[in-house]
Amino acid sequence: MAGNGDSTAAAAVLAALFASAPLTRPELAEQTGFSRPTVAEANLRIAVADLTGTVHVERRQATQGTGARQVAAQTARMIRSAVRATGTRLGPLRRVGVAAPGVIHSDGRTMSTAHNLGDDGPFDLLTPLEAAVDAPVVLDNNVNLAALGERWRGHAGDVATFAFLAVGAGIGMGLVHNGEILRGAHGAAGEVAYLPLPGTLPVSQRPGHGRERLAAEAGGYGMLAAIASHPSWDGPCPSTVEELFAQSAAGVPAARELVAAEARQLGMTVASTCAVFDPDLVVLGGGIGSNPQLLPVVRDTVHALVPFPPRLESSALGEVASLTGALCVALDGARDDLAAPLSMTAAAEAS
């Protein structure tokens, strides 16, 4: 970050999900009956800001390879290019915040279950980024950072305990208690995609390799499958989730039915969270979750199931929530670095 000679970059890798198992996009298109453009591409977003949080450069690209190593290399190239685009007016890069779609282990550098990157097992994402950029790098889960973004510049600014439920191609949750992210023993707190659903228990499965069953139902690919399997439409069948919401807003009965079913599923997810976490606020985010059509039914479902229902809001940040959170942690780190010598000087003078 920077002001008067200092800068940093925040990088967010947006989430995607390969429904019941890792699949290529052509395989997904074949199985769902939709064209490749209908199945969202995973993409990278980069922002360069100064110490005030003012963004000077913002860029977005589709991922150009499969696997965390290729995506890390592309991210590093984008960061370097974006920083160069600021010229010399911001000064050196001070800190990089990276939001990644996987479980981040306690070492702060190892990521696993990054299905959309083509890497299921543990992978050191931090080391190649640190080697490529001349600045400290902070890595965190994308939904955790979306929650921090919402706390910084959204609805959760004055809320100590809240949850951010992100629904896009997949589904995940960031949990904040007393202003701090709850990570769990393995860094997997909030991985609600693995919540068991009635009637979906596996007949046989390798231990520890559970499928993202809630995501398969409530994520983007689950919604596409619901569209394809619906018996009838009054007019053209929607080919994307966006078209489904548009038809629902226009009053098409089948579309309204599917949107309401999605909202009820999300409401039950929120209710399950309330039973163990008891948040003051739940923010619905992501490309699907932030759609305002979902909020009334989600709210009604939660109020019907929970004795102490939280306030529910659609995200104020939309698709840039994770990027905003990555920017927030990069800013905090850069400011701490710059303030440290002053603190040491003050301590020495006082002694």
Buried (B, 14 or more C-beta within 10 A) or exposed (E): BBBEEBBBBBBBBBBBBBBBEBBEBEEBBEBBBBEEEBBBBBEBBBBBBBBEBEBBBBBBBEBEEBBBBBBBBBBBBBBBBBBEEBEEEBBEBBBBBBBBBBBBBEEEBBBBBBBBBBBBEBBBBBEBBBEBBEBBBBBBBBBBBBBBBBBBBBBBEEBBBBBBBBBBBBBBBBBBBEEEBBBEEEBBBBBBBBBEBEEEEEEEEEEEEBBBBBBBBBBBBBBBBBBEEBEEBEEEBBBBBEBBBBBBBEEBEBBBEBBBBBBBBBBBBBBBBBEEBEBBBBBBBBBBBBBEBBBEBBBBBBBEBBEEBBBBBBBBBEBBBBBBBBBBBBBBBBBEBBEEEEEEEEEEEEE
